Amino acid sequence: MSVDKFFTLKDGRAIFIREVFVEDAERLHEFYLKVTSETEFLVTLPEEVLDVASERNLIRIYRSSHNRLYLVAFYSSQIIGALKLAGNRRKRMSHVAELSIAVKKDFWGLGVGSILMKEAINWAKSHEIKRIELTVLDNNKRAINLYNKFGFVEECRMKMATILSDGHHDLILMAKFL
């Protein structure tokens, strides 16, 4: 099952979603620098973003793995969103995948996250993934609402797991069972 589709956002703009290619590494590096600098909702800081060579290597790992998916969302030629679904390498946990998602702030609330989530869940179902898990900051209400909408449930809180500009915050572990 390959993801290679156009979608219409709530504001009428068309976006294109597809699986990542090694050639996307430079644009992804720029994308991650942007999204990590425009919000504290991501645990990664801009200075912790992978360099282009490391991003290329990560893409190669995803492209060569049967239980990993890396999607990119484009508006025009600009990357506006990315989703990674990393299946576990251990055989006893090969049915488990960790999800991460990021969307440029200019595109929040337009449906990009929902589109990426739907595509990832459909892909997971067709690749024998039975559990998708993620962590989210306790103050990221928009993301928590998105995950709840797709059937994710809170499993636990990691108290004071992150430090933001306004103090310590919990990380919430959420999971969805397919």
N, C-alpha and C positions, 0 to 999 in steps of 0.2 A: 504494500500500500504506500504509494508516494503522495506526498502533499505538494500540490502545485496548483494553487487556485486563486481566483480573484474574489474579493468580498466587498460589500458596500458598507461603509461606516454609517453611524447614526446621522452624521451631517451630510451624507450623500457622496462623500469622496470614496474613490475606489482604492483598495489596497491589494497587494499581491503577497501571498504567503507561500513559501517553499522551504525545502530542506536546505541547510547551509552548504556552501562550497568553500574549499580552501581559499579561493580567490576573494571571498568575503572578509577575510581576516582583518585587513586594514580598515575597512568601513565598520566592522564590528568593534575594533579597538576604539575608534572615534565615538561610536554609539555608547559603549560602556563608560568612556570618559565623561560623556555628556550626562547620561542618566545617573551616574554616581555623584555628580556634582550638583544636580538640580533637586535632590531630595535626600533626606536622611532615612527613608524607608528601606533602603538597601543596606545590608551589613557591610558591603565592600566600599572602601573609600577610593577616590580617584587614583591615588598613588599606589593602590593595590591591584588595579586593573592589569590583566595580562598584557605583556608586550605583544607585538604583532607576530613574532616568531612562535611564541608560546600559544597564542590563539590559533595559529595554523596547525600546530601539533594537536591541540585539543580537538579541532575540527576533524583532523585525520582519525583520531580515536573514535569520535562519534560516528563518522561515516563508515568505519570498518566494523562497527559493533552491531550485532543483531538486536540488542535490547537497549539501544540509546537513540534518542531523537533530538535534533537541534534544528529548530525552526526560526526563520527570520521573516519579519513582516516589513514590506516596503511600501512607502508612498512615493510615487515617482521613482527616483533612484536612491532615495534616502531610507536607511534602515530606521524604522520607528518602533520596532518591538522585537524581542527575542525570547524564546522559550527553550529550555533544556530539560530533557527527561532522561535521567541517567539510571539505567538498570544496574542492579547490583552484580558484581563480578562473581560472587560466591554462589555455587550451585544451589545451596540450601536457601539462598535468598534471591535467586534469579527472578522471582516473580515480583520483586519490590523495585520501585523506581523513585528516585528523588527528583522533584520538580523545582525549577527556578524560572522566574519570569520577570521581564523588565519592559516597560513601555515609556517612551519619551513623554515628558509632562504635557507637551502641546497636544498629545493624543489621548490623554486620560479622559475617561467618561464617554468615549465614542464607540466602545465595543471591541477594541483591539484585543484586550485581555480575554474577553469572552470567546472571541474567534480562535485565538491561540489555544485556550484551554480545551475547547470542543475538539479541535483537531488533534491535540495531544491525547485526550482521553480515547478518541476513536482509534488512534494509532496503538495505544497501549492495549486496548481490548483485542486487537488483531495480532498482538505480539506476546500473548500469554502473561502480561503484567496483571497482577491481581490486587496490588496495593500501590497507590501513589502517595508519597508523603512529601511534606514541605515544612519549612519554618517561616514564620511571619512575625514581624514586630507587633507588639500589643497595641501600638498607637496607629497602625496602618488599617484604619476602618474600611477604606475602599477595597483593599485587597482581601481582608477577612470576609467582607460581603460577597466578593466574587467567588472565593473558595466555598463559602456556605452555599451559594447559588448552585454550584456544581456538585454538591453532596459531600464536601469535605467536613470532617468533624474534628473538634479539638480533642487531642489525646492527653496533652500535658503542657505545663508551662515551665520554662526554664527561667527561674526567678533571677532578675538582675543580670541577664546574660549579655546585655549590650549597654554601651554608654553613648548617649546622644548629647546634643548641646543642652538639653533641658534635664539631664540626669540619666539614671539607670532605667532600663526598660526590660520587660520580659520578652523572651522569644516563645512563641506558641508553636508547638508541634501539631500539625493537622494531617489527617490521612483520609483517603477515599478508597473504598473497596470496590473492585470491579467484579 
